[in-house]
Amino acid sequence: MLKKFIFSLTAIMALSLVVMAQDKAAAKDVTLTGAIADKHCAGADMATHGKGCVLADKCKNSGLGVVVDGKFTAFDKAGSAKAQAALEKSKKDKGATFKVTGTVTDGTMAVKSIEEAP
């Protein structure tokens, strides 16, 4: 009886390690190209949505992310700071698109780089 219990416990632990390893392997970098927006205004028309709105405290504090084909992907806190810097650097007030690279986990992107797309 004790041998069966130990064997079962060992098997469960081994399977758990395999699942955890697959989850880590699945976390790959992705590159999304779209408009940087705030969560509050993510449903707006991105071609006419200005960076002044995104950078306003109310909108910026709702969280920043990238909108691609109408789908909003939120940035983590560090990514939001990078997005803010990229928006401030952009010469375009409306219609700017950005190439964002990072790892998406549970719908939130850990941003590695953001650059304005030509």
N, C-alpha and C positions, 0 to 999 in steps of 0.2 A: 504494500500500500504506500509506504513512504517512498519507495523507488519510483512508483508511478507519479506521485506528486512532484518529486524533484524533476523527473523527466518532463512533465507537463510545464512546470515553471521554467525550465531551461528552454523549452521549445517556444514558449510565449516571449521570453526575453530575446531570443534569436530573431523571431519574426518582427518584434518591435524595432530592433536595430536595423533590419533590412528596410522597413518602412521609413524610419528616420533618415537613413542614407539616401533613399529615393527622393524624399522631400528636399534635402539639401542639393541634390543633383538637379532637381527641377528648377531651382532658383537661378535662372539665367538672365543675363542682361538683355533688355529689350530697348529698342529705339522707337519713340513715338514722335511724329511730326504733326504739330497742330498749334492751336492758340493757347496761350497761358491765360487762365481765367481764375476767378475766385469761385468757391463753391456756391455762394449766394446767387451769382449771376450765370452759372454754368449753362443754363438753358437758353440764354440770350443768343441773338445772332452774332457770332464771333467776328464777322466781317465789319460790323459797325460798332462793336463793343470797344470802347476806348481804354487805354492803359490808365487814364486818370481815375476811372471807376475802380479798376482792379486794385490800384494802389491806395485808394481811399481806405481809411481805418476800418470802417464797418465791413467792407467787402474783403479786404486783405485778412482781417482777423477771422473770417469764416473759413479760411484755409485756401491755399492756392493749389492748382493742378493744371493738367493739360487736357484740352478738349479735342478729340479726334473723332470725326464722323458722328458728332453728337454725344459721344460717351466721355464722361468726366473721370479722369484718373487722378486721385488726390496725391499730393506730395507729402513726404514727412516734413518735420520742422526745418531740417537743414535744407531740404529741397525747396521749400517755400522761400527761404532766404536767398538761395541761388536764383530762383525765378524772379524775385523782386529786383535783384541786382541786374538781371538780364533785361527786364522791362525798363528799368531806369536808364539803361545804356542804349536801348533801342531809339532810333530817330523817328520811328513810325508811331503815330498816336493810335491808329486803328489798323486792323488787318494784318498785323505782324504775325508770322508763324515762327515756331521754334522747334529745333531738333533736340529732343530730350532723351538722354540715355540713363538707364538705371535698372534696378531690380524691383519687380512688382510682387508684393506679398500681401495677401488678403485685401487686394484693392488699393493699396497704398504703395507709391513708388519711392524707393530710396534713390534719390537722384545722384548720379555721378557727374554728369555734365549737361549743360544747356548752352546752345548756341543759336543765334538767329539764323533761320533758313533764308537763302537768297530769294 
